[in-house]
């Protein structure tokens, strides 16, 4: 099984940056993709970005393209989400998720992932 732990959240003013980390406590050799999702109060959980573990191919939601960057460190079994030019609309609980089975390209739905972290709060003030 894959255990994921997020860190790096917090409060940042608009225009600022924040980097989230998702550490896998188990070996990630069988991981296909790791994604970041977020859920704002009263809204559904939505995709933020995903990355193919083996080759690093990434996908970004339109709302974060050009501002967020997802990356992974295979040695440290960690996935990062660098968030720049943050806006109040980015305020949400961010979740890290992992998929172990293969997929056509990059899984972009919450239901595509079987393993989830506990979530971490990201709050952007104006």
N, C-alpha and C positions, 0 to 999 in steps of 0.2 A: 504494500500500500504506500501511497504518497501522502506525506504530511507537509502542509504548507503553512508558513508563518510570515505575515506581513509586518513591515516596520517602516518608519520614516514619515508617517503622516503627521498632521498638525495643522496649525493655523498660519496662513500666509496671506498677505495683502495682495490685492489685484495687481497683476503685472509681475508678480514674483515667481519664484521657482521652488520646486520641491521634488525630491527623488524618493520614490517608494522602492522597497526591496521585498522580495518574496524568496524566502529561503526554504529549500526542500530538505527535510530531515532524513529522508530516505534517498537511496541511490536513484539517479535520474536517467539511467541508461535506457530504460524502457519508455521514457516520456516522449510523446509525439509533439505536443504543443503546450505552451503555458500562456494563459491569457489574463488580462486585467479587465475586470468588470466594475461597474459602479452603480450605486443605487441611491438616488436622492429621496428625501422625504416625500411620501405620497406618489412616488413614481416606480416604474418597473426597473428591474435590473437590466442594464444595458452594456453592450460591449464597448470597451475603450480601445484595447489593442491586444493582439495576440502575436506569438512568435513561434516558429517551428524550432524546436529545440536543437535538432541536429545541424541544420544549415543556416538558421538565423533569418529566414524569410519572415517578414512582418506584415501585419495588416492593421490599419488604423480606422477608427470610426471617423466619419466626415467631420464631426464636431471637434476632433482633436488633431487632425492632420496639420502638420507644420508646426505644431506646438509641443506635442508629446513624442517621446522616443522610447521604444521598448528595446531592451537588450538582455543578453544573458551571459553569465560566466559559468562555463561548464565545469571548471575546476572547483569553484565554490558552490556549485549547484544553486545558483541564485539568479533570479530574473529581476530586472530593474525597470522602473517606469520613470523616466525623466520628464517632468512636467514644467514647461516654461510658459510664460505669458498667461498665467493663470487668471481666471475670471470667476466671479461669484457663481456662475452657472456650473462650474466644476465642483462645487461643494457637494460632497456625497460620501458614502462609505465605500471604500474601494476594496474589492476582493480579488485575490489571486486564485486562479483555477488551473488545473492540469488535466490533460487528456493523454491517455496512454495508448489507445488504439489509433491506427492510421486513419487518415482522412484524405479526401480528394485534394484539397488545397490547405486552407486554414479554417479551423472551426470558429464560427463567429457567434454562435448562440450559447446561452447559458446551459441549455440542455445537452450540449455537446461535451460538456466537461463533467467528470465524475468526482474529482477531488477539489476541495475548496478550503481556503484559509478562513480565518475567523472574521476578517474584514478590518479595515482601519479607517478612521475618520480623517477626512481632508476638508478643511474649511477655508474658504477664500473670502476675505472681507474686502469691501469696496474702499 
